[in-house]
Amino acid sequence: LPWDDLAPPPATDAGPIPDRLASSLGGPGWILGRPHPSPDGRWLVVERAPSGSETMRQSELWLADGEGTPIRRIDGDGAHAPRWSPDGRAIAYLNGDTVWLYRLGEPNAQRIARLPAHTAAEPSGRPLAASSVYTPPETIRVLHHPDNHCRNRPVWTVDEIPFEEYVRRVVPAEVP
């Protein structure tokens, strides 16, 4: 990679979504991730995905100015996990099994690395057997997003719901 200190965004990176960004890129049918400010604060990069299940392959990355005005779509079709370069001139991100680099001011991102294939393994390190059984969790935590108008709950409330009940209630509404 072009720099050695790429790291997940710090906790301070999780600021609120500016109103301009929410009104232009959010709205019915879309969910915005938390904005990631550039090191100098002049730019934001944000993930945008359609609401619903299994929409990761349709997620997009958008560049906005520091006030939240969208400038351009960087990539789509599953782009996610953006990380700023230390100098704030480039954004590395993932799309599928590929690492891409978008340099500010350039028209297109460049593919810079392909990630190795991962094999699922048991704690012992042995590959999972084809007959391994997945056990779902007992409960699931659900965060009430402000754009979710399906439930009458305070914004950002976390509900713990029995997993089986969640599947019965949610899957029929999200599967065509």
C-alpha positions as CSV (number, residue, x, y, z in Angstrom):
1,L,0.0,0.0,0.0
2,P,1.1,3.6,-0.5
3,W,1.2,4.2,3.2
4,D,1.9,2.0,6.2
5,D,-0.4,3.4,8.8
6,L,-3.8,2.7,7.4
7,A,-6.0,1.9,10.4
8,P,-9.7,1.8,11.2
9,P,-11.1,5.3,11.8
10,P,-10.6,6.5,15.4
11,A,-13.6,6.7,17.7
12,T,-13.8,10.5,17.2
13,D,-14.5,9.8,13.5
14,A,-18.0,8.8,14.3
15,G,-19.6,12.2,14.1
16,P,-23.2,12.9,13.2
17,I,-24.3,13.0,9.6
18,P,-24.5,16.6,8.4
19,D,-28.0,17.8,7.4
20,R,-26.9,18.5,3.9
21,L,-25.5,15.0,3.4
22,A,-28.6,13.4,4.9
23,S,-31.0,15.4,2.8
24,S,-29.2,14.9,-0.5
25,L,-28.0,11.3,-0.2
26,G,-30.2,9.9,2.5
27,G,-34.0,9.7,2.4
28,P,-36.5,6.9,2.0
29,G,-34.8,3.7,0.9
30,W,-31.2,4.7,1.7
31,I,-29.0,4.3,4.8
32,L,-25.9,6.5,5.3
33,G,-22.9,5.3,7.3
34,R,-21.1,7.6,9.6
35,P,-19.0,10.2,7.8
36,H,-15.2,9.8,7.8
37,P,-13.5,13.2,7.8
38,S,-10.2,13.7,6.1
39,P,-7.3,14.5,8.5
40,D,-7.6,18.2,7.8
41,G,-11.4,18.2,8.0
42,R,-11.9,19.6,4.5
43,W,-13.6,16.5,3.1
44,L,-15.9,13.7,4.2
45,V,-16.3,10.2,2.7
46,V,-19.5,8.3,3.5
47,E,-20.9,4.9,2.7
48,R,-24.4,4.8,1.2
49,A,-26.5,1.7,0.8
50,P,-30.1,0.8,0.0
51,S,-32.1,-0.3,3.0
52,G,-33.1,-3.9,3.2
53,S,-31.3,-7.1,3.5
54,E,-28.4,-8.2,1.4
55,T,-27.7,-4.8,-0.1
56,M,-23.9,-4.7,0.5
57,R,-23.2,-5.4,-3.2
58,Q,-25.1,-2.1,-4.0
59,S,-23.3,0.1,-1.5
60,E,-21.6,3.3,-2.7
61,L,-18.9,5.7,-1.4
62,W,-19.5,9.4,-1.7
63,L,-17.1,12.3,-1.3
64,A,-18.5,15.5,0.2
65,D,-17.0,18.8,1.4
66,G,-16.5,19.4,5.1
67,E,-20.0,20.9,5.4
68,G,-21.7,17.8,3.9
69,T,-22.4,18.9,0.4
70,P,-21.9,15.8,-1.9
71,I,-19.2,16.3,-4.6
72,R,-19.1,13.0,-6.4
73,R,-19.7,9.3,-6.2
74,I,-16.3,7.6,-5.8
75,D,-17.5,4.0,-6.5
76,G,-20.5,1.8,-6.2
77,D,-21.3,-1.9,-6.6
78,G,-20.2,-2.8,-3.1
79,A,-17.5,-0.2,-2.2
80,H,-17.1,0.1,1.5
81,A,-14.6,0.5,4.5
82,P,-13.0,3.8,3.4
83,R,-9.7,4.9,5.1
84,W,-8.0,8.3,4.5
85,S,-4.3,8.5,3.7
86,P,-2.4,10.5,6.5
87,D,-2.0,13.5,4.1
88,G,-5.8,13.5,3.3
89,R,-5.1,13.3,-0.5
90,A,-6.4,9.8,-1.1
91,I,-8.9,7.2,0.1
92,A,-8.3,3.5,0.2
93,Y,-11.4,1.3,0.3
94,L,-12.6,-2.3,-0.4
95,N,-14.8,-3.5,-3.2
96,G,-15.1,-7.3,-3.1
97,D,-11.7,-8.8,-2.6
98,T,-9.9,-5.8,-4.0
99,V,-8.3,-2.7,-2.4
100,W,-8.8,0.4,-4.4
101,L,-7.2,3.9,-4.1
102,Y,-9.0,7.1,-5.1
103,R,-6.8,10.2,-5.2
104,L,-8.7,13.5,-4.8
105,G,-9.0,15.3,-8.1
106,E,-8.5,12.2,-10.3
107,P,-11.5,10.8,-12.3
108,N,-11.2,7.2,-11.4
109,A,-9.9,5.0,-8.6
110,Q,-7.0,2.6,-9.2
111,R,-6.9,-1.1,-8.1
112,I,-3.8,-1.5,-5.9
113,A,-4.1,-4.9,-4.3
114,R,-6.1,-8.1,-4.3
115,L,-6.9,-9.7,-0.9
116,P,-6.0,-13.4,-0.4
117,A,-8.9,-15.8,-0.3
118,H,-9.9,-16.7,3.2
119,T,-10.9,-20.2,4.3
120,A,-13.3,-20.7,7.2
121,A,-11.7,-22.7,9.9
122,E,-12.6,-24.2,13.3
123,P,-10.8,-22.8,16.4
124,S,-8.3,-25.7,15.9
125,G,-7.3,-24.3,12.6
126,R,-8.8,-27.2,10.6
127,P,-11.1,-26.3,7.7
128,L,-14.8,-26.4,8.5
129,A,-16.5,-29.6,7.5
130,A,-19.2,-29.4,4.9
131,S,-21.6,-30.8,7.5
132,S,-20.8,-28.2,10.1
133,V,-24.0,-26.8,11.6
134,Y,-24.5,-23.1,12.2
135,T,-26.3,-22.2,15.4
136,P,-27.9,-18.8,15.3
137,P,-27.7,-16.5,18.3
138,E,-30.4,-16.6,21.0
139,T,-31.1,-12.8,20.5
140,I,-30.2,-10.0,18.1
141,R,-29.7,-6.4,18.9
142,V,-31.6,-4.0,16.6
143,L,-30.7,-0.3,16.5
144,H,-33.6,2.0,15.6
145,H,-32.3,4.3,12.8
146,P,-34.0,7.7,12.3
147,D,-35.0,6.7,8.8
148,N,-36.8,3.6,10.0
149,H,-40.4,4.5,10.2
150,C,-41.6,0.9,10.7
151,R,-41.4,1.0,14.5
152,N,-42.6,3.6,17.0
153,R,-39.4,3.7,19.0
154,P,-37.1,6.6,20.1
155,V,-34.3,7.2,17.6
156,W,-31.1,5.2,18.3
157,T,-32.8,2.9,20.8
158,V,-31.4,-0.6,20.9
159,D,-33.8,-3.4,21.3
160,E,-32.8,-7.0,22.1
161,I,-35.2,-9.3,20.3
162,P,-35.2,-13.1,20.3
163,F,-33.6,-14.2,17.0
164,E,-36.5,-16.4,15.9
165,E,-39.0,-13.6,16.5
166,Y,-36.8,-11.2,14.5
167,V,-36.7,-13.6,11.6
168,R,-40.4,-14.1,11.6
169,R,-41.1,-10.4,11.7
170,V,-38.4,-9.0,9.4
171,V,-37.6,-11.5,6.7
172,P,-41.1,-11.6,5.1
173,A,-41.0,-7.8,4.8
174,E,-37.5,-7.7,3.2
175,V,-37.6,-10.7,0.8
176,P,-39.5,-10.2,-2.5
